[in-house]
């Protein structure tokens, strides 16, 4: 036996094997380290590789949205699936239906509507497929709360397939949401004619019957209230005409309470009304030009004098009257005529007395008056403007 054979048959110890393996690792690391370095220019950019990867059809988690840049491979797959030249009409309609079902499953109801619509446009001629597409689109519209559109699709599906139970049930539920309970009952009856023990439909019909009775009761009540309100409005209008009050934009022939709605937000719920004694009660505005502020009086009885109202208003000095000069018997009250003139009124006069003045016009449903301190410089400047 020669030396080479002895070498080949040498037995390695575990320590020697480990040392040899470590040596080979070091030599491999040195070899890689000494390789010439070259910038990576092919494939996805390092700073956007995740974004680019998400666009690839094999890795994307959701389909592209309208307007997004489409990967060529995805575009090719789309053509294979949706190209009319590559697919029979039935297959094409089914592809759109499957897309719609996928979007519906993940609650993308608007995309589902678009997919089902494309399937319907194919007009494949298969009644079963077309009825299903319409019914599925009705379901997507229902979850979008487009109840009218959902009902229309149900009705189209039923023209193709008259006993389509899913479409009948959904049509009934659409009618319930639209408060058309009588029509909902009709749809329920169509189903119950064939399935008398359908518990779901029986419960729905019972709910519709009950809701229809409540709706009829509410409508009768509303009509009664409307009639009563119209009668009350007619009485108020007649009282205003009888007293000779002039309303801006209103004459005896066309006067309505719409012209007496207060224009001030603070008085919007305080339109003129009759109290239990047949007295007209008005919302009134008092203007203080010196401070450019207003007082909003919700109820001013036409038989009440201005002095009574002023006494109540200035029983305690308002915060804005720091000089405490707005004292009831030291105030002048004016109104502006239709010709933009100023007229002084006596505090002893009632609101009704002033409203009967042939120069007074009620504007915006709210009588208004100007208050100034007697003989004050502010009053003099104010009067000079007129």
C-alpha positions in Angstrom: 0.0 0.0 0.0 1.5 3.4 -1.0 1.3 6.8 0.8 -1.5 8.1 -1.3 -3.7 5.2 -0.3 -2.8 5.9 3.3 -3.8 9.5 2.9 -7.2 8.6 1.3 -8.0 6.3 4.1 -7.0 8.7 6.9 -9.6 9.0 9.6 -10.6 12.6 10.5 -11.3 13.6 14.0 -14.4 15.7 14.8 -12.2 18.6 15.7 -10.3 18.4 12.3 -13.6 18.3 10.4 -14.8 21.5 12.2 -11.5 23.3 11.5 -11.7 22.3 7.8 -15.3 23.5 7.6 -14.4 26.9 9.2 -11.5 27.3 6.8 -13.7 26.7 3.8 -16.3 29.2 5.1 -13.6 31.9 5.4 -12.3 31.2 1.9 -15.8 31.5 0.5 -16.4 34.8 2.4 -13.1 36.2 1.0 -14.0 35.1 -2.5 -17.4 36.8 -2.4 -15.9 39.9 -0.8 -13.4 40.2 -3.5 -15.9 40.0 -6.3 -16.2 43.3 -8.3 -19.2 45.4 -7.1 -21.8 46.4 -9.6 -24.9 48.6 -9.0 -28.2 46.6 -9.3 -30.1 48.1 -12.2 -32.5 45.4 -13.3 -35.9 44.7 -11.8 -37.7 46.8 -9.2 -36.1 49.9 -7.6 -34.9 49.3 -4.1 -36.9 52.1 -2.6 -40.2 51.1 -4.2 -39.9 47.3 -4.5 -42.9 46.7 -2.2 -45.1 49.1 -4.2 -44.1 47.5 -7.5 -44.6 44.1 -6.1 -48.1 44.9 -5.0 -48.9 45.9 -8.7 -47.9 42.5 -10.0 -50.8 40.2 -10.8 -49.3 37.3 -8.9 -48.9 39.4 -5.7 -51.6 42.1 -5.7 -54.1 41.9 -2.9 -56.9 43.8 -4.6 -57.8 44.7 -8.2 -56.7 48.0 -9.7 -59.0 50.9 -9.3 -60.3 53.0 -12.2 -57.5 55.2 -13.5 -54.7 53.1 -11.9 -51.8 52.0 -14.1 -52.4 48.4 -15.0 -49.6 45.8 -15.2 -49.2 44.4 -18.7 -49.7 40.9 -17.4 -52.9 41.9 -15.6 -54.1 43.6 -18.7 -53.4 40.4 -20.7 -55.3 38.3 -18.2 -58.2 40.7 -18.4 -58.4 40.4 -22.1 -58.4 36.6 -21.9 -61.2 36.7 -19.4 -63.3 39.6 -20.9 -62.5 39.7 -24.6 -65.8 39.0 -26.5 -63.8 37.4 -29.2 -62.3 34.9 -26.8 -65.4 34.1 -24.8 -68.9 33.0 -25.5 -71.6 35.4 -24.3 -72.7 33.0 -21.5 -69.1 32.6 -20.3 -68.5 36.4 -20.4 -71.7 37.1 -18.4 -70.7 34.4 -15.9 -67.2 36.0 -15.5 -68.8 39.4 -14.7 -71.2 37.7 -12.3 -68.3 36.0 -10.5 -66.5 39.4 -10.2 -69.7 40.9 -8.8 -70.0 38.1 -6.3 -66.4 38.6 -5.2 -66.9 42.3 -4.7 -70.2 41.7 -2.9 -68.5 39.2 -0.6 -66.0 41.8 0.5 -68.8 44.5 0.8 -67.6 46.5 -2.2 -71.2 47.0 -3.2 -70.5 49.8 -5.7 -68.0 47.7 -7.6 -70.4 44.8 -7.4 -73.1 46.9 -9.1 -70.6 47.8 -11.9 -69.6 44.2 -12.5 -73.2 42.9 -12.6 -74.1 45.8 -14.9 -71.4 44.8 -17.3 -72.7 41.2 -17.2 -76.3 42.4 -18.0 -74.9 44.5 -20.9 -73.6 41.3 -22.5 -77.2 40.2 -23.2 -76.1 36.6 -23.3 -79.7 35.3 -24.0 -79.6 32.9 -21.1 -82.7 33.7 -19.0 -81.3 32.1 -15.8 -78.0 34.0 -16.0 -79.7 37.3 -16.8 -82.2 36.9 -13.9 -79.4 36.1 -11.5 -77.4 39.1 -12.6 -80.4 41.4 -12.0 -81.2 39.8 -8.7 -77.6 40.1 -7.5 -77.4 43.7 -8.6 -80.6 44.3 -6.7 -78.9 42.9 -3.6 -76.0 45.2 -4.0 -78.3 48.2 -4.5 -80.2 47.2 -1.4 -77.1 47.2 0.8 -76.3 50.7 -0.7 -79.8 51.7 0.4 -80.7 52.4 -3.2 -84.1 50.8 -2.6 -85.8 52.2 -5.7 -83.1 50.9 -8.0 -83.1 47.6 -6.1 -86.8 47.2 -6.6 -86.5 48.0 -10.3 -84.0 45.2 -10.7 -86.2 42.8 -8.8 -89.1 43.6 -11.1 -86.9 43.1 -14.2 -85.7 39.8 -12.8 -89.3 38.7 -12.1 -90.3 39.5 -15.7 -87.7 36.9 -16.8 -88.3 34.5 -13.9 -91.8 35.2 -12.4 -91.4 32.8 -9.4 -87.9 33.9 -8.5 -88.3 33.7 -4.7 -85.1 35.7 -3.8 -86.3 38.5 -6.0 -89.8 38.4 -4.6 -88.5 38.6 -1.0 -86.1 41.4 -1.8 -88.8 43.3 -3.6 -91.0 43.0 -0.6 -88.2 44.3 1.7 -87.5 47.2 -0.7 -91.2 48.2 -0.5 -91.0 48.0 3.3 -88.0 50.4 3.3 -89.9 52.7 1.0 -93.0 52.4 3.2 -95.1 51.0 0.4 -96.6 48.4 2.7 -99.5 47.4 0.4 -97.2 46.5 -2.4 -94.9 44.6 0.0 -98.0 42.6 1.1 -98.7 41.7 -2.5 -95.2 40.3 -3.0 -95.5 38.3 0.2 -98.8 36.9 -1.0 -97.3 35.7 -4.3 -94.8 33.6 -2.2 -97.3 32.4 0.3 -99.6 31.1 -2.5 -96.9 28.5 -3.1 -95.4 28.2 0.3 -98.1 28.8 2.9 -95.8 27.9 5.8 -92.9 30.1 4.9 -92.2 31.5 8.4 -89.9 34.3 7.2 -92.4 35.6 4.7 -95.3 35.2 7.1 -93.5 37.3 9.7 -92.7 39.9 7.0 -96.3 40.1 5.9 -97.5 40.5 9.5 -95.0 43.3 10.0 -96.3 45.0 6.8 -99.9 44.8 7.8 -99.2 46.3 11.1 -97.0 49.1 9.6 -99.7 49.8 7.0 -102.3 50.4 9.7 -100.0 52.7 11.6 -99.2 54.6 8.3 -102.9 55.0 7.5 -103.6 56.3 11.1 -100.7 58.7 10.9 -101.8 60.0 7.5 -105.4 60.6 8.8 -103.9 62.4 11.8 -101.7 64.5 9.5 -104.5 65.4 7.2 -106.7 66.4 10.2 -103.9 68.5 11.6 -103.3 70.1 8.2 -107.0 70.9 7.8 -107.1 72.4 11.3 -103.9 74.4 10.7 -105.4 75.8 7.4 -108.6 76.8 9.2 -106.6 78.5 11.9 -104.5 80.3 9.3 -107.6 81.5 7.5 -108.9 82.9 10.8 -105.6 84.8 11.4 -105.5 86.2 7.9 -109.1 87.4 8.2 -108.4 89.1 11.5 -105.3 90.8 10.0 -107.4 92.0 7.1 -110.3 93.1 9.4 -107.9 95.3 11.4 -106.4 96.9 8.3 -102.8 95.9 9.1 -100.6 96.2 6.0 -98.2 93.4 5.2 -95.3 93.8 2.8 -96.0 92.0 -0.4 -99.5 91.0 0.6 -102.9 92.1 -0.4 -106.4 91.0 0.5 -106.4 88.6 -2.4 -103.0 86.9 -1.9 -102.2 87.3 1.8 -100.9 84.1 3.4 -99.1 83.2 6.5 -96.0 82.4 4.4 -95.6 86.2 4.2 -95.7 86.3 7.9 -92.9 83.9 8.7 -90.3 85.8 10.9 -87.1 86.4 9.0 -85.0 86.5 12.2 -83.7 83.1 13.4 -84.4 84.1 17.0 -88.1 84.4 16.2 -88.5 81.6 13.7 -90.8 79.6 16.0 -92.9 82.6 17.0 -95.1 83.5 14.1 -98.1 85.7 14.7 -101.0 83.8 16.3 -104.3 84.3 18.0 -104.6 83.7 21.7 -107.6 82.2 23.5 -109.3 85.7 23.6 -109.0 86.3 19.9 -106.2 88.8 20.3 -103.3 88.8 17.8 -99.9 88.2 19.4 -96.9 89.2 17.4 -93.1 88.7 17.5 -91.5 92.1 17.6 -88.0 93.5 17.2 -86.6 96.6 19.0 -83.5 98.1 17.4 -80.9 100.2 19.3 -78.9 102.1 16.6 -76.5 103.6 19.2 -75.2 100.2 20.1 -76.1 98.3 16.9 -78.0 95.6 18.8 -81.5 94.3 18.9 -84.0 92.9 21.3 -86.3 90.0 20.1 -89.7 90.0 21.8 -91.3 86.6 21.2 -94.9 87.7 22.2 -96.2 91.2 22.1 -100.0 91.4 22.5 -101.6 93.9 20.1 -103.6 95.3 23.0 -100.5 95.8 25.2 -99.0 99.4 25.3 -95.4 100.1 24.5 -94.9 101.5 28.0 -95.8 98.2 29.5 -93.4 96.4 27.3 -90.6 98.9 27.8 -91.1 98.8 31.6 -90.7 95.0 31.5 -87.7 95.2 29.3 -85.8 97.8 31.3 -86.8 96.7 34.8 -83.1 95.9 35.3 -80.5 97.8 33.2 -79.2 95.6 30.4 -75.5 94.7 30.4 -74.7 96.8 27.4 -76.2 100.0 29.0 -73.1 100.7 31.1 -74.1 104.4 31.6 -77.6 103.3 32.8 -79.2 105.9 30.6 -81.9 103.7 29.0 -84.6 104.5 31.5 -88.3 103.8 30.3 -89.6 107.4 30.6 -86.4 108.8 29.0 -86.8 106.8 25.8 -88.3 107.7 22.4 -89.8 105.0 20.1 -89.8 105.3 16.3 -90.8 103.3 13.3 -89.7 103.6 9.7 -92.4 104.2 7.1 -92.7 102.5 3.7 -91.2 105.8 2.3 -88.1 105.6 4.6 -89.4 108.3 6.8 -89.2 108.2 10.7 -92.3 108.6 12.8 -92.3 109.0 16.6 -94.9 107.1 18.6 -96.2 107.6 22.1 -95.4 105.0 24.7 -99.1 105.0 25.8 -100.1 103.6 22.4 -100.8 99.9 22.0 -99.1 97.8 19.4 -102.4 97.5 17.5 -102.8 101.3 17.4 -99.5 101.6 15.7 -100.0 98.7 13.3 -103.2 100.4 12.1 -101.3 103.5 11.1 -101.6 103.8 7.3 -97.8 104.5 7.1 -96.8 101.3 8.9 -96.0 98.2 6.9 -95.1 94.9 8.6 -92.0 93.5 7.0 -90.6 90.0 7.2 -93.5 88.9 9.4 -92.1 90.9 12.3 -93.1 94.5 13.4 -89.9 96.4 14.3 -89.3 99.6 16.2 -86.3 101.9 17.0 -85.5 103.0 20.5 -83.3 106.0 21.3 -82.5 108.0 24.5 -84.5 111.3 24.4 -82.4 114.4 23.3 -79.2 112.4 23.3 -76.4 113.1 20.8 -76.9 109.7 19.3 -80.6 110.4 18.7 -79.7 113.7 17.0 -77.2 112.1 14.7 -79.7 109.4 13.9 -82.5 111.8 13.0 -80.2 113.9 10.9 -79.7 110.9 8.6 -83.4 111.0 7.8 
